[in-house]
Amino acid sequence: MGPKVSIIIPFYNCAFVDQAIKSALNQTYENVEVIVVDDGSTSHTAKIESFKDKIVYIRKENGGTATAINTGLFTATGEYIAWLSSDDYFVPEKISKQLNFMKQRNIDASFTNFDYINKDNQVLIPWCCKRFSNLEEVYNAYLTYNAINGCTILIKKKIFDEIGIFSPDFRYTHDYEMWFRMLVNGYEIHYYDEALTKFRSHEKSGTSRYQNEMREEMKTIEFHYRPLLQKYINKSQSNPSQD
């Protein structure tokens, strides 16, 4: 049996949580633990009941997605961490394919492409993410936009031990800050060219409801990290042996 992968599902009043949990439990890769962190939900909690004997269930006071993911990180016993929003879902081969890609190349963090779906699971836009040819393209992308969908990542847990957990200061863009933090500190995030996650668009999603708040947080993150990232890229280009 291969290394354990902990799949963390933060949940707050989401009608699609049962689909997320089912997709995590139905992975073709067997050595997974599914951790559902209920961030003080007041609705749709009944959808979790039938899974409670198969998952690690934690209920906490509402504090935002970053605090829920961090609670999952503190609980996780896996060598690798995957994060799945409660309104999205994984294809069955997500963990096995991505982990195999990482082990073959001896890398500690990766992300993949994804399909954009609606509330009825119909694909609106297939392969929504830009397809990257190399790591340099990933770094350069972060000089202009957020290239990584957080629910496509697979990361060795030791990285969070080394650079810290998600920042609750960024309620809506904590993942954006984390990927910047990793990149500027030399933690490479490699792209695997498969669409292994279904990312859902619906009227109650955080992405739909909090656009203004997200933009403000992103400005703060970019102001801090982009000069650091440019400096890191320049240094890497002048010292290619350090890549």
C-alpha positions as CSV (number, residue, x, y, z in Angstrom):
1,M,0.0,0.0,0.0
2,G,1.3,3.4,-0.9
3,P,1.6,6.5,1.3
4,K,-1.5,7.8,3.0
5,V,-3.3,10.8,1.5
6,S,-5.5,12.9,3.7
7,I,-8.4,14.6,1.8
8,I,-9.7,17.6,3.7
9,I,-13.2,18.8,3.0
10,P,-14.2,22.1,4.7
11,F,-18.0,22.3,4.9
12,Y,-20.3,25.2,5.6
13,N,-24.0,25.0,4.7
14,C,-23.3,23.4,1.3
15,A,-26.0,21.4,-0.5
16,F,-23.4,19.4,-2.5
17,V,-21.3,18.1,0.3
18,D,-22.5,14.5,-0.1
19,Q,-21.2,14.5,-3.7
20,A,-17.8,15.8,-2.5
21,I,-17.5,13.2,0.2
22,K,-18.6,10.4,-2.1
23,S,-16.0,11.3,-4.6
24,A,-13.3,11.3,-2.0
25,L,-14.3,7.9,-0.6
26,N,-14.6,6.5,-4.2
27,Q,-11.0,7.1,-5.1
28,T,-9.3,4.2,-6.9
29,Y,-6.3,4.9,-4.6
30,E,-7.1,3.0,-1.5
31,N,-4.9,4.5,1.2
32,V,-6.9,7.7,1.9
33,E,-8.5,9.3,4.9
34,V,-11.3,11.7,4.4
35,I,-11.6,14.5,6.9
36,V,-14.8,16.6,6.9
37,V,-14.5,19.8,8.9
38,D,-17.9,21.3,9.6
39,D,-17.4,25.0,10.1
40,G,-20.4,25.6,12.2
41,S,-23.0,24.6,9.6
42,T,-26.7,25.2,10.2
43,S,-28.1,23.5,7.1
44,H,-27.4,20.4,5.0
45,T,-25.7,18.6,7.9
46,A,-28.0,15.6,7.4
47,K,-26.2,14.9,4.2
48,I,-23.1,13.9,6.2
49,E,-24.8,11.4,8.5
50,S,-24.6,8.3,6.3
51,F,-20.8,8.8,5.8
52,K,-19.8,9.3,9.4
53,D,-18.5,5.7,9.9
54,K,-16.2,6.1,6.9
55,I,-14.8,9.6,7.5
56,V,-13.1,11.7,10.2
57,Y,-15.8,14.2,11.2
58,I,-14.9,17.4,13.1
59,R,-17.4,20.2,14.0
60,K,-16.1,23.6,15.0
61,E,-17.4,27.1,15.4
62,N,-17.6,29.1,12.2
63,G,-14.3,30.8,11.4
64,G,-14.0,30.7,7.6
65,T,-12.5,28.2,5.2
66,A,-8.9,28.8,6.2
67,T,-9.6,27.8,9.8
68,A,-11.5,24.7,8.6
69,I,-8.6,23.6,6.4
70,N,-6.1,24.3,9.2
71,T,-8.2,22.1,11.6
72,G,-8.0,19.4,9.0
73,L,-4.3,19.8,8.7
74,F,-3.8,19.5,12.5
75,T,-5.9,16.2,12.4
76,A,-4.5,14.7,9.2
77,T,-2.3,11.6,9.5
78,G,-1.4,11.3,5.8
79,E,1.9,12.0,4.2
80,Y,0.1,14.0,1.5
81,I,-2.7,16.5,1.7
82,A,-5.5,17.1,-0.8
83,W,-8.2,19.8,-0.3
84,L,-11.7,19.4,-1.8
85,S,-14.3,22.2,-1.5
86,S,-17.7,20.8,-0.4
87,D,-19.3,21.9,-3.6
88,D,-16.7,20.3,-5.9
89,Y,-15.8,16.7,-6.6
90,F,-12.8,14.6,-7.7
91,V,-12.8,12.1,-10.5
92,P,-12.1,8.5,-9.2
93,E,-8.5,8.4,-10.5
94,K,-7.6,11.9,-9.1
95,I,-5.3,10.8,-6.2
96,S,-3.8,7.7,-7.9
97,K,-2.8,9.6,-11.1
98,Q,-1.5,12.7,-9.4
99,L,0.4,10.8,-6.8
100,N,2.0,8.6,-9.4
101,F,3.1,11.7,-11.3
102,M,4.7,13.1,-8.2
103,K,6.5,10.0,-7.2
104,Q,7.9,9.4,-10.6
105,R,9.4,12.9,-10.7
106,N,10.3,13.0,-7.0
107,I,8.3,16.3,-6.4
108,D,6.5,17.4,-3.3
109,A,3.6,19.6,-4.7
110,S,1.5,19.6,-7.8
111,F,-1.7,20.8,-9.3
112,T,-3.8,19.8,-12.2
113,N,-6.4,21.1,-14.7
114,F,-10.1,21.0,-13.9
115,D,-13.6,21.1,-15.5
116,Y,-16.0,23.9,-14.8
117,I,-19.5,22.5,-14.0
118,N,-22.9,23.7,-13.1
119,K,-25.3,22.7,-10.3
120,D,-26.4,19.7,-12.3
121,N,-22.9,18.4,-12.9
122,Q,-22.9,19.4,-16.6
123,V,-19.6,20.6,-17.9
124,L,-19.7,24.2,-18.9
125,I,-16.0,24.7,-19.7
126,P,-13.7,21.6,-20.0
127,W,-10.0,22.0,-19.1
128,C,-10.5,25.5,-17.5
129,C,-6.9,26.1,-16.5
130,K,-4.1,27.2,-18.7
131,R,-1.9,24.2,-19.7
132,F,1.7,24.7,-18.5
133,S,4.8,23.2,-20.2
134,N,7.3,23.8,-17.4
135,L,7.8,25.2,-14.0
136,E,9.0,28.5,-15.3
137,E,5.6,29.2,-16.9
138,V,3.9,28.6,-13.5
139,Y,6.2,31.1,-11.8
140,N,5.6,33.7,-14.5
141,A,1.9,33.2,-14.4
142,Y,1.8,34.4,-10.8
143,L,3.1,37.7,-11.9
144,T,-0.3,38.3,-13.5
145,Y,-3.0,36.0,-12.1
146,N,-3.8,33.0,-9.8
147,A,-2.9,30.0,-11.9
148,I,-3.9,27.3,-9.4
149,N,-7.3,26.0,-8.4
150,G,-6.8,25.0,-4.7
151,C,-8.9,21.9,-5.1
152,T,-6.5,20.4,-7.7
153,I,-3.5,20.4,-5.4
154,L,-1.7,17.5,-3.8
155,I,1.1,18.5,-1.4
156,K,3.3,16.7,1.1
157,K,2.2,17.6,4.6
158,K,5.7,18.4,5.7
159,I,5.6,21.6,3.6
160,F,2.9,23.0,5.9
161,D,5.1,22.1,8.9
162,E,7.9,24.1,7.3
163,I,6.2,27.3,6.1
164,G,3.0,27.4,8.1
165,I,-0.7,26.9,7.7
166,F,-3.3,28.9,5.7
167,S,-3.7,32.5,6.9
168,P,-7.2,33.2,8.4
169,D,-6.5,36.9,7.6
170,F,-7.5,36.1,4.1
171,R,-11.0,34.8,4.4
172,Y,-11.6,34.3,0.7
173,T,-8.1,34.1,-0.9
174,H,-6.1,32.1,1.7
175,D,-5.1,29.6,-1.0
176,Y,-3.8,32.4,-3.3
177,E,-1.5,33.6,-0.4
178,M,-0.3,30.1,0.3
179,W,0.8,29.3,-3.3
180,F,2.7,32.6,-3.4
181,R,4.3,31.8,-0.1
182,M,5.4,28.4,-1.3
183,L,6.8,29.7,-4.6
184,V,8.8,32.6,-3.1
185,N,10.3,30.2,-0.5
186,G,11.5,27.8,-3.2
187,Y,8.7,25.2,-2.9
188,E,8.0,24.2,-6.5
189,I,4.4,23.5,-7.5
190,H,4.4,21.4,-10.7
191,Y,1.6,21.1,-13.2
192,Y,0.2,17.7,-14.1
193,D,-1.7,17.9,-17.4
194,E,-5.0,16.1,-16.6
195,A,-8.4,17.5,-15.6
196,L,-9.1,15.5,-12.4
197,T,-11.4,17.9,-10.4
198,K,-14.9,19.2,-11.2
199,F,-15.2,22.8,-10.0
200,R,-18.8,23.9,-9.5
201,S,-20.3,27.2,-10.4
202,H,-23.6,28.0,-8.5
203,E,-25.3,31.1,-7.1
204,K,-24.4,30.3,-3.5
205,S,-20.7,29.6,-3.9
206,G,-18.2,31.9,-2.2
207,T,-16.7,32.7,-5.6
208,S,-20.0,34.0,-6.8
209,R,-21.1,35.9,-3.7
210,Y,-17.8,37.6,-2.5
211,Q,-16.2,38.9,-5.7
212,N,-15.5,42.4,-4.3
213,E,-14.0,41.0,-1.0
214,M,-11.8,38.6,-3.0
215,R,-10.5,41.4,-5.2
216,E,-9.5,43.5,-2.3
217,E,-7.7,40.6,-0.6
218,M,-5.9,39.7,-3.8
219,K,-4.6,43.3,-4.2
220,T,-3.1,43.0,-0.7
221,I,-1.5,39.7,-1.5
222,E,-0.1,40.7,-4.8
223,F,1.3,44.0,-3.5
224,H,3.3,42.0,-0.9
225,Y,4.3,38.9,-2.9
226,R,4.8,40.0,-6.6
227,P,8.0,41.9,-5.9
228,L,9.4,39.0,-3.9
229,L,8.4,36.6,-6.7
230,Q,10.0,38.7,-9.4
231,K,13.2,38.8,-7.3
232,Y,13.1,35.0,-6.9
233,I,12.6,34.5,-10.7
234,N,15.5,36.9,-11.5
235,K,17.8,35.2,-9.1
236,S,16.8,31.7,-10.5
237,Q,17.5,32.9,-14.0
238,S,20.9,34.3,-13.1
239,N,21.8,31.1,-11.2
240,P,20.2,28.3,-13.2
241,S,22.1,25.7,-11.2
242,Q,19.8,26.5,-8.2
243,D,16.6,25.3,-10.0
